[in-house]
Amino acid sequence: MAITDWPELERPREKLLHHGAAVLSDAELLAIFLRTGIKGTSAVDLSRDLLQRFGGLRELLESSQEAFCQGPGLGNAKYAQLQAVLEMSRRHLLASLERGDVMESPSAVRMFLSAKMRHYRQEVFACLFMDNKHRIIRFEPMFFGTIDAASVYPREVVRKALEVNAAAVILTHNHPSGIAEPSAADRHITERLVNALQLVDVRVLDHMVIGDPEVVSFAERGLM
């Protein structure tokens, strides 16, 4: 049965308009994104099949272009559309943070950093630079390592902080293994960066390690 033959309030689009997006299942949300199914399969049934094939919504959204385009009903146009939607969501999170003191929105900071960092398949070290009112100046990925390590140079972080006139910074890096537990090396580089940035009056507010799905805060752990 085609979706157009369903009762109106059971159709994903109408259901969203009447009750909001939060009430929809993953398959229903994906069906709205896909818009149409394939011959003999409705958009909702196709969405269920895709979610099962990829292992879930997140796995589908973060799949490579090659893997994504192999799914039935998908292709380069849908992949480009999806990447645009994901980037808009990341920019929306950043815009929300830019309007005020990021320290008043720790959950939003976690969401933003997780959205930016967790998809990397190699280790990446980045900085969230802020002014003296803790408003965001810039988010900057700075060092890219192998799958299990990244070389971080304090003088480069100091140089960038001075370049953007930052007064504070939140450090962050991802663990591609998915385990967010800070290592001895993580603690060591944090100490070096705190000491180096203190010399130019830039405060390190936190260091967040991005895992999957956990995010570990050095400040909350009492590690800095």
Backbone bond lengths (Angstrom), bond angles and torsions (degrees), N, CA, C in turn:
res aa  C-N    CA-C-N  psi(-1)  N-CA   C-N-CA  omega(-1)  CA-C   N-CA-C  phi
1 M - - - 1.464 - - 1.530 109.44 -
2 A 1.321 116.95 131.13 1.461 121.49 177.89 1.528 110.04 -70.09
3 I 1.346 116.15 152.04 1.463 120.46 -179.47 1.529 110.98 -59.97
4 T 1.328 116.39 -32.16 1.471 119.62 -179.99 1.519 112.13 -64.76
5 D 1.341 117.22 -17.59 1.460 120.98 177.94 1.528 112.35 -91.22
6 W 1.329 117.65 -4.74 1.457 121.00 178.75 1.526 109.70 -75.01
7 P 1.339 117.21 157.68 1.476 119.14 170.29 1.523 108.96 -55.80
8 E 1.315 116.93 141.76 1.466 121.05 -170.19 1.521 113.45 -53.57
9 L 1.350 117.99 -46.08 1.457 120.13 -174.94 1.527 113.36 -78.88
10 E 1.350 116.80 1.31 1.463 119.83 173.23 1.530 111.29 -98.94
11 R 1.334 117.11 -8.83 1.458 121.11 177.58 1.530 108.54 -75.58
12 P 1.345 117.44 134.21 1.474 119.77 -175.20 1.526 114.46 -52.36
13 R 1.331 117.95 -45.38 1.461 119.70 -176.05 1.524 111.37 -66.08
14 E 1.322 116.65 -45.93 1.458 120.99 179.94 1.534 110.94 -67.10
15 K 1.332 115.26 -36.93 1.458 120.50 177.91 1.529 110.17 -62.06
16 L 1.319 116.68 -42.60 1.462 121.39 177.86 1.522 110.95 -63.10
17 L 1.323 116.99 -45.11 1.461 120.91 -177.41 1.525 112.40 -65.12
18 H 1.337 116.74 -32.67 1.465 120.20 -178.21 1.525 113.06 -86.93
19 H 1.355 116.56 -33.81 1.466 119.23 -171.02 1.531 114.20 -121.81
20 G 1.322 118.69 -7.02 1.458 121.31 -178.51 1.518 112.49 94.48
21 A 1.335 116.15 156.65 1.464 121.48 -174.93 1.522 113.00 -66.76
22 A 1.340 117.78 -27.84 1.468 121.08 -173.87 1.524 112.85 -63.58
23 V 1.330 118.13 -23.52 1.468 119.80 -176.41 1.527 111.76 -83.53
24 L 1.326 118.18 -10.58 1.453 120.65 -176.64 1.526 111.37 -81.38
25 S 1.316 115.34 147.59 1.460 120.83 174.34 1.526 109.41 -75.75
26 D 1.335 116.68 168.00 1.468 120.51 176.67 1.532 110.58 -57.29
27 A 1.328 116.49 -42.15 1.460 120.20 -178.71 1.526 111.21 -64.91
28 E 1.319 117.05 -38.23 1.464 120.22 179.98 1.526 111.40 -68.83
29 L 1.332 116.84 -40.72 1.465 120.25 176.86 1.523 110.57 -62.83
30 L 1.318 115.99 -43.96 1.456 119.93 179.91 1.521 111.07 -65.22
31 A 1.338 116.71 -36.31 1.467 120.70 179.17 1.528 111.29 -62.42
32 I 1.335 116.96 -37.75 1.469 120.15 177.18 1.523 109.71 -65.26
33 F 1.329 117.22 -38.33 1.460 121.14 178.36 1.533 110.07 -66.15
34 L 1.334 117.17 -43.70 1.465 120.85 -177.88 1.533 112.15 -70.17
35 R 1.336 115.92 -32.64 1.480 124.44 179.18 1.517 112.97 74.93
36 T 1.319 118.11 -45.57 1.466 120.30 -179.12 1.521 110.15 -133.62
37 G 1.323 115.59 158.25 1.447 120.39 174.91 1.516 110.65 -92.55
38 I 1.307 116.54 -153.92 1.454 122.23 174.17 1.525 107.71 -123.34
39 K 1.296 117.98 171.04 1.451 121.91 -174.18 1.529 111.10 -52.63
40 G 1.329 115.39 121.01 1.457 121.48 177.74 1.518 114.28 83.46
41 T 1.330 117.86 0.23 1.467 121.47 -177.52 1.518 109.62 -136.36
42 S 1.321 116.63 123.91 1.469 119.93 178.59 1.514 110.51 -69.83
43 A 1.338 117.43 165.32 1.467 121.88 179.23 1.524 111.04 -61.21
44 V 1.347 117.17 -36.58 1.473 119.92 179.99 1.523 110.46 -69.41
45 D 1.321 117.54 -44.00 1.470 120.25 178.82 1.526 111.05 -65.26
46 L 1.342 116.12 -39.36 1.462 119.72 176.31 1.519 110.14 -62.23
47 S 1.326 116.73 -40.36 1.462 121.14 179.44 1.522 110.84 -63.16
48 R 1.318 116.50 -42.80 1.474 119.88 177.73 1.531 110.41 -60.78
49 D 1.331 116.09 -42.40 1.463 120.28 179.60 1.530 111.04 -63.32
50 L 1.330 116.07 -41.90 1.461 120.19 -179.42 1.522 111.50 -66.27
51 L 1.334 116.71 -41.24 1.462 120.25 179.15 1.522 110.86 -63.43
52 Q 1.317 116.68 -38.18 1.458 120.49 177.70 1.528 110.65 -69.42
53 R 1.323 116.60 -40.39 1.458 121.49 -178.90 1.534 111.35 -63.66
54 F 1.341 116.50 -43.29 1.461 120.68 -176.16 1.524 112.91 -88.44
55 G 1.335 117.44 -18.32 1.454 120.39 178.65 1.510 114.55 98.70
56 G 1.337 116.98 8.44 1.460 120.29 178.26 1.511 111.46 140.35
57 L 1.339 115.05 170.92 1.460 120.52 -176.33 1.522 111.52 -66.90
58 R 1.312 117.34 -45.97 1.461 119.04 -178.42 1.521 111.39 -62.37
59 E 1.333 117.11 -42.20 1.459 120.49 -179.78 1.529 110.87 -62.58
60 L 1.327 116.40 -36.78 1.469 120.19 176.50 1.520 110.67 -66.83
61 L 1.335 116.93 -46.83 1.462 120.99 -176.46 1.527 112.06 -65.41
62 E 1.325 117.32 -29.70 1.454 120.46 -176.36 1.523 113.22 -103.03
63 S 1.337 117.10 10.02 1.461 120.60 179.69 1.526 110.27 -70.43
64 S 1.324 115.94 158.36 1.456 120.87 177.56 1.528 110.00 -69.35
65 Q 1.318 115.91 162.70 1.461 119.89 178.50 1.520 111.01 -58.38
66 E 1.312 116.50 -43.07 1.466 120.27 -178.64 1.522 111.16 -61.98
67 A 1.344 116.41 -48.04 1.465 119.77 -178.91 1.525 110.99 -65.96
68 F 1.333 116.50 -42.66 1.469 120.95 -179.75 1.517 111.38 -58.90
69 C 1.310 116.50 -46.41 1.469 120.97 -174.38 1.520 113.21 -71.34
70 Q 1.321 116.99 -12.59 1.460 120.10 176.65 1.521 112.38 -80.65
71 G 1.339 116.78 -13.62 1.461 120.65 179.33 1.519 111.08 -71.49
72 P 1.325 118.45 142.57 1.468 120.66 178.84 1.520 111.44 -61.76
73 G 1.326 116.41 136.22 1.459 120.84 179.89 1.512 114.05 80.95
74 L 1.343 116.76 1.79 1.461 120.89 -179.39 1.529 109.79 -111.23
75 G 1.311 116.24 172.64 1.459 120.83 -179.77 1.508 110.16 175.83
76 N 1.317 116.79 -173.09 1.459 121.14 -176.12 1.531 112.47 -61.47
77 A 1.323 116.71 -38.10 1.466 119.56 -179.03 1.525 110.38 -64.78
78 K 1.337 117.57 -43.63 1.461 120.91 178.24 1.523 111.02 -66.84
79 Y 1.338 116.02 -36.54 1.463 119.35 179.34 1.528 110.43 -64.17
80 A 1.334 116.24 -44.11 1.463 120.13 178.32 1.519 110.76 -63.14
81 Q 1.325 116.58 -41.15 1.462 121.20 178.82 1.526 110.47 -62.42
82 L 1.327 116.29 -43.08 1.463 121.17 179.86 1.523 110.92 -63.38
83 Q 1.335 117.60 -45.03 1.458 120.52 -179.33 1.528 110.86 -62.23
84 A 1.330 116.52 -36.26 1.464 120.45 177.44 1.524 110.75 -64.74
85 V 1.337 116.92 -42.28 1.468 121.28 178.95 1.532 110.57 -63.43
86 L 1.337 116.64 -44.41 1.463 120.21 -179.58 1.526 111.19 -63.82
87 E 1.339 116.57 -41.81 1.465 119.34 179.88 1.525 110.94 -67.14
88 M 1.332 117.48 -37.04 1.464 120.05 176.33 1.519 110.89 -61.49
89 S 1.335 117.11 -39.20 1.465 119.62 -179.82 1.520 110.68 -66.61
90 R 1.345 117.15 -38.89 1.462 120.31 177.64 1.526 110.74 -65.66
91 R 1.334 116.60 -41.52 1.462 119.81 179.81 1.526 111.60 -68.64
92 H 1.319 115.75 -31.89 1.476 119.37 176.29 1.525 110.01 -64.44
93 L 1.339 116.41 -43.47 1.461 120.08 177.86 1.525 110.61 -61.67
94 L 1.342 116.70 -43.98 1.450 120.38 -179.85 1.526 111.08 -63.96
95 A 1.335 116.92 -42.72 1.466 120.53 179.98 1.524 110.82 -62.28
96 S 1.328 116.87 -37.54 1.461 120.96 178.69 1.527 110.64 -64.13
97 L 1.345 115.95 -39.02 1.457 120.34 179.73 1.525 111.60 -72.40
98 E 1.323 116.36 -35.24 1.463 120.68 -176.29 1.525 113.03 -65.43
99 R 1.327 116.73 -19.84 1.465 119.56 -175.37 1.527 113.44 -77.17
100 G 1.334 117.93 -14.99 1.461 118.26 -176.26 1.510 112.95 -155.65
101 D 1.313 116.34 -168.57 1.454 124.91 -179.82 1.529 109.01 -67.83
102 V 1.339 116.96 115.32 1.467 119.53 -177.14 1.519 111.61 -65.06
103 M 1.333 117.97 -25.25 1.455 120.14 -179.20 1.522 111.97 -71.47
104 E 1.325 116.52 -11.45 1.462 119.94 174.70 1.526 111.21 -87.96
105 S 1.332 117.21 -4.02 1.467 121.15 -177.71 1.524 110.41 -134.05
106 P 1.346 117.96 60.70 1.475 119.22 -177.17 1.526 113.26 -60.16
107 S 1.324 117.18 -35.04 1.464 118.97 179.68 1.521 110.94 -67.64
108 A 1.340 117.19 -37.28 1.466 120.75 178.50 1.522 110.70 -67.52
109 V 1.346 117.10 -37.14 1.460 121.02 176.86 1.526 109.84 -62.45
110 R 1.330 116.56 -45.04 1.462 120.62 178.48 1.532 110.94 -60.29
111 M 1.316 116.20 -45.34 1.462 120.16 -179.49 1.515 110.78 -62.02
112 F 1.335 116.57 -44.74 1.458 120.53 -178.80 1.520 111.07 -63.63
113 L 1.341 117.34 -49.68 1.457 120.56 -177.90 1.524 111.10 -64.58
114 S 1.315 116.64 -38.18 1.459 120.09 177.56 1.525 110.68 -64.03
115 A 1.336 116.98 -43.61 1.466 121.50 179.38 1.522 111.19 -63.01
116 K 1.333 116.96 -35.02 1.456 120.67 -178.34 1.526 113.39 -80.42
117 M 1.344 117.02 -31.07 1.459 119.97 -165.99 1.529 116.08 -108.97
118 R 1.329 117.54 -28.56 1.462 117.57 -166.95 1.527 113.72 -72.05
119 H 1.340 118.90 -17.35 1.464 119.70 -176.99 1.515 113.15 -83.11
120 Y 1.340 117.90 -11.04 1.465 119.56 -179.45 1.528 110.27 -66.44
121 R 1.335 116.01 137.73 1.459 120.67 177.91 1.528 111.91 -92.27
122 Q 1.329 116.44 -5.52 1.454 121.42 172.47 1.523 108.13 -120.85
123 E 1.318 116.41 167.56 1.457 119.52 -179.54 1.529 109.54 -77.48
124 V 1.319 115.90 132.62 1.460 122.22 -178.99 1.521 108.68 -130.70
125 F 1.324 115.35 135.00 1.466 121.59 177.67 1.523 107.82 -110.40
126 A 1.339 116.88 131.52 1.463 121.05 -176.65 1.525 109.98 -137.99
127 C 1.334 114.78 166.14 1.462 121.16 179.47 1.521 110.36 -131.61
128 L 1.313 115.56 139.08 1.460 122.41 172.60 1.533 106.01 -105.67
129 F 1.335 115.52 101.75 1.460 120.94 -176.17 1.524 110.55 -86.80
130 M 1.356 116.30 138.67 1.463 121.65 -176.38 1.519 111.61 -134.26
131 D 1.351 115.58 160.62 1.461 120.55 176.14 1.523 109.68 -86.97
132 N 1.334 116.75 -171.08 1.470 119.36 -175.46 1.526 113.63 -74.30
133 K 1.345 116.94 -6.35 1.470 120.64 173.60 1.526 111.06 -105.78
134 H 1.327 115.49 14.74 1.460 123.09 178.31 1.526 112.54 62.28
135 R 1.318 115.82 30.87 1.460 120.94 172.14 1.521 108.32 -93.23
136 I 1.318 116.36 142.21 1.463 120.44 -174.28 1.522 111.58 -69.21
137 I 1.331 114.64 131.64 1.454 121.66 171.37 1.522 110.11 -96.38
138 R 1.335 115.16 -48.55 1.461 119.15 -177.19 1.519 110.70 -163.30
139 F 1.342 115.38 145.84 1.460 121.53 168.69 1.522 106.67 -104.03
140 E 1.323 117.00 128.00 1.465 120.18 -171.80 1.528 112.13 -136.04
141 P 1.353 119.18 106.69 1.474 119.98 167.88 1.526 107.62 -66.28
142 M 1.324 117.66 131.82 1.460 119.81 -171.15 1.517 114.67 -120.95
143 F 1.327 117.53 -35.65 1.461 119.61 -176.58 1.519 109.80 -133.61
144 F 1.317 116.32 134.80 1.452 122.50 -179.16 1.526 108.12 -120.11
145 G 1.326 115.56 125.07 1.455 119.57 -176.25 1.508 112.37 -113.77
146 T 1.319 115.45 -160.50 1.447 121.79 175.59 1.524 107.72 -83.36
147 I 1.323 116.74 -166.84 1.464 120.01 -177.99 1.525 111.46 -67.95
148 D 1.344 117.72 -19.95 1.466 117.97 -175.19 1.536 114.66 -131.44
149 A 1.307 118.10 9.81 1.461 118.57 -178.95 1.519 110.78 -159.81
150 A 1.324 115.24 154.67 1.459 120.67 174.79 1.516 108.53 -143.08
151 S 1.319 116.65 136.27 1.462 121.04 176.68 1.520 108.49 -88.02
152 V 1.315 116.15 121.97 1.462 121.95 -176.37 1.527 108.05 -115.68
153 Y 1.316 116.50 126.21 1.460 121.61 -177.09 1.528 109.64 -109.76
154 P 1.348 117.60 108.80 1.477 121.04 -177.61 1.521 113.78 -53.36
155 R 1.321 118.12 -38.10 1.469 119.12 -177.12 1.518 111.60 -63.98
156 E 1.362 117.53 -31.40 1.460 120.41 177.92 1.526 110.95 -70.95
157 V 1.329 116.68 -36.68 1.465 120.69 176.80 1.528 109.48 -66.29
158 V 1.338 116.73 -42.96 1.469 120.95 177.80 1.528 110.06 -61.93
159 R 1.333 116.73 -44.19 1.464 120.63 -179.68 1.523 111.11 -59.84
160 K 1.324 116.61 -44.55 1.464 120.43 -179.51 1.532 110.66 -67.53
161 A 1.324 117.93 -39.96 1.462 121.19 178.71 1.533 110.71 -60.40
162 L 1.332 116.64 -41.32 1.469 120.09 178.16 1.527 111.09 -69.83
163 E 1.321 115.87 -37.57 1.470 120.42 -179.80 1.517 112.08 -60.88
164 V 1.350 117.29 -40.72 1.469 120.49 -177.36 1.533 111.75 -94.78
165 N 1.349 115.39 2.67 1.474 121.31 178.30 1.530 111.50 61.35
166 A 1.318 116.03 45.60 1.466 121.32 -179.23 1.522 111.01 -80.45
167 A 1.317 114.77 148.00 1.461 121.28 174.50 1.527 111.31 -108.95
168 A 1.328 115.68 -17.38 1.468 120.98 -178.70 1.523 109.00 -152.10
169 V 1.324 115.67 162.30 1.465 120.02 -178.52 1.522 109.71 -151.74
170 I 1.310 115.56 144.71 1.471 121.88 167.49 1.518 106.31 -110.14
171 L 1.314 116.38 122.45 1.459 122.12 177.35 1.522 108.78 -85.29
172 T 1.317 116.38 150.00 1.465 119.30 176.87 1.519 109.98 -154.54
173 H 1.303 116.18 147.43 1.463 120.63 168.91 1.521 108.32 -152.99
174 N 1.314 115.26 159.40 1.454 120.59 -177.96 1.527 111.19 -101.85
175 H 1.311 115.31 155.97 1.454 122.33 169.97 1.528 107.37 -113.63
176 P 1.330 118.28 103.49 1.472 120.58 -178.00 1.529 113.84 -57.92
177 S 1.333 116.79 -21.33 1.469 120.15 177.55 1.524 111.43 -65.90
178 G 1.358 116.23 -20.05 1.456 121.02 -177.36 1.508 113.52 93.61
179 I 1.341 117.12 -12.56 1.466 121.63 -179.71 1.516 108.42 -93.15
180 A 1.333 117.00 117.33 1.464 121.15 -171.90 1.523 113.98 -86.68
181 E 1.318 118.97 -0.76 1.454 121.01 -176.71 1.532 110.91 -59.63
182 P 1.352 118.31 123.73 1.465 120.70 -179.45 1.529 111.61 -63.55
183 S 1.325 115.08 139.52 1.463 120.90 177.54 1.517 110.40 -91.09
184 A 1.327 116.43 172.24 1.468 120.62 175.56 1.525 109.72 -62.02
185 A 1.338 116.94 -37.31 1.467 120.67 178.23 1.523 110.95 -65.00
186 D 1.342 117.21 -37.54 1.473 121.10 177.39 1.522 110.85 -62.07
187 R 1.317 116.53 -43.26 1.467 120.81 179.88 1.522 110.85 -66.26
188 H 1.341 115.78 -37.74 1.462 120.32 -178.41 1.528 110.70 -66.88
189 I 1.327 118.27 -47.15 1.468 120.07 -178.18 1.524 110.60 -67.81
190 T 1.326 117.19 -32.00 1.472 119.86 176.85 1.522 110.33 -62.78
191 E 1.316 116.24 -44.70 1.465 120.53 179.20 1.524 110.34 -61.82
192 R 1.321 117.60 -42.72 1.465 121.40 179.98 1.532 110.69 -63.40
193 L 1.321 116.50 -41.65 1.462 120.25 -179.03 1.528 111.46 -69.13
194 V 1.318 116.89 -41.13 1.469 120.46 177.26 1.527 109.78 -58.49
195 N 1.331 116.96 -46.00 1.463 120.93 -179.14 1.526 111.73 -65.98
196 A 1.328 116.76 -41.78 1.462 120.19 -178.87 1.523 111.70 -66.92
197 L 1.319 117.32 -42.01 1.463 121.23 -177.66 1.526 111.91 -73.72
198 Q 1.329 116.84 -27.74 1.466 119.94 176.23 1.519 111.10 -60.49
199 L 1.324 116.39 -31.28 1.468 120.95 -178.13 1.527 112.03 -65.59
200 V 1.333 116.25 -22.59 1.478 119.61 178.92 1.528 110.39 -115.03
201 D 1.323 116.71 21.35 1.471 123.08 175.30 1.529 113.08 60.54
202 V 1.320 116.70 38.83 1.463 121.62 174.25 1.524 107.87 -112.22
203 R 1.330 116.64 122.28 1.473 121.59 -178.08 1.523 110.94 -85.36
204 V 1.316 115.78 135.68 1.462 120.68 170.86 1.523 107.05 -93.78
205 L 1.325 116.15 111.74 1.471 120.68 -175.17 1.522 112.37 -82.22
206 D 1.335 116.57 -30.29 1.459 119.38 -176.87 1.523 108.91 -169.85
207 H 1.300 115.09 164.41 1.463 122.70 169.35 1.518 105.66 -132.74
208 M 1.322 116.86 115.90 1.462 121.43 -177.49 1.522 110.11 -107.35
209 V 1.330 114.88 126.77 1.455 121.49 178.16 1.525 107.88 -98.93
210 I 1.327 116.19 122.04 1.459 121.89 -174.59 1.516 110.11 -95.41
211 G 1.322 115.89 114.45 1.455 121.01 175.36 1.513 109.98 -110.80
212 D 1.310 116.85 -151.72 1.449 120.89 -177.86 1.528 109.40 -141.98
213 P 1.335 118.69 99.68 1.464 127.64 4.41 1.536 113.09 -99.45
214 E 1.323 117.53 0.65 1.466 120.66 -172.26 1.524 111.88 -71.16
215 V 1.342 115.15 146.59 1.456 122.86 171.25 1.526 107.01 -123.39
216 V 1.330 117.01 123.02 1.460 121.06 -178.94 1.519 109.70 -102.87
217 S 1.326 116.15 128.79 1.461 123.30 179.22 1.530 109.29 -100.78
218 F 1.334 117.07 123.44 1.461 120.99 174.95 1.516 111.23 -60.39
219 A 1.340 116.42 -40.46 1.462 120.07 -178.03 1.526 110.24 -63.30
220 E 1.326 117.90 -43.51 1.456 120.95 179.78 1.509 112.07 -67.26
221 R 1.337 116.56 -30.96 1.462 121.31 179.34 1.524 111.98 -79.99
222 G 1.338 117.83 -8.57 1.455 120.50 -176.20 1.507 112.52 72.61
223 L 1.340 116.91 29.02 1.469 122.01 -177.63 1.515 112.72 -94.30
224 M 1.348 116.51 3.26 1.471 118.92 178.84 1.520 109.56 -154.52
